Amino acid sequence: MPGGWEKLARHRLTIDYARELRTAGFTLMRIRSGWGSSRERSIATYLQRREVPAT
């Protein structure tokens, strides 16, 4: 990652996979948002919005 973006194999984004990426040191991900376009998203923000708080 020292050179900037690192291309990974395509993988369906799940909470578990996002946790793996965060553990590996990734902080941002580029996700597709329609045909031919993409956007950047914070892994931490994704996890905060998706994870269910423990009760």
C-alpha positions as CSV (number, residue, x, y, z in Angstrom):
1,M,0.0,0.0,0.0
2,P,2.9,2.4,0.1
3,G,2.3,3.4,-3.5
4,G,-1.4,4.4,-3.1
5,W,-4.3,2.2,-4.3
6,E,-3.8,-1.5,-4.4
7,K,-6.0,-3.6,-6.7
8,L,-7.5,-6.7,-5.0
9,A,-9.5,-9.5,-6.6
10,R,-13.2,-8.7,-6.8
11,H,-15.1,-9.9,-3.8
12,R,-18.6,-9.3,-2.5
13,L,-18.5,-6.7,0.3
14,T,-19.7,-8.2,3.5
15,I,-19.1,-7.2,7.1
16,D,-16.6,-10.0,7.6
17,Y,-14.6,-9.0,4.5
18,A,-14.6,-5.3,5.5
19,R,-13.2,-6.4,8.9
20,E,-10.5,-8.4,7.1
21,L,-9.5,-5.4,5.0
22,R,-9.4,-3.1,8.0
23,T,-7.2,-5.7,9.9
24,A,-4.9,-5.8,6.9
25,G,-4.4,-2.1,7.1
26,F,-6.8,-0.8,4.5
27,T,-8.8,2.3,5.3
28,L,-10.6,3.2,2.1
29,M,-12.3,1.1,-0.6
30,R,-13.4,2.0,-4.1
31,I,-16.8,0.6,-4.8
32,R,-19.0,0.6,-7.9
33,S,-22.0,2.8,-7.8
34,G,-23.7,2.1,-11.1
35,W,-22.6,1.2,-14.5
36,G,-19.1,2.6,-15.2
37,S,-18.8,4.7,-12.1
38,S,-17.2,4.2,-8.7
39,R,-16.8,6.1,-5.4
40,E,-14.5,5.9,-2.4
41,R,-15.8,4.9,1.0
42,S,-14.3,4.6,4.4
43,I,-14.2,1.1,5.7
44,A,-14.6,2.4,9.3
45,T,-17.8,4.3,8.3
46,Y,-19.1,1.3,6.4
47,L,-18.7,-1.0,9.4
48,Q,-20.2,1.6,11.8
49,R,-23.3,1.8,9.7
50,R,-23.6,-2.0,9.1
51,E,-22.7,-3.6,12.4
52,V,-25.4,-4.2,14.9
53,P,-24.5,-2.9,18.4
54,A,-24.2,-5.6,21.1
55,T,-27.1,-5.5,23.6
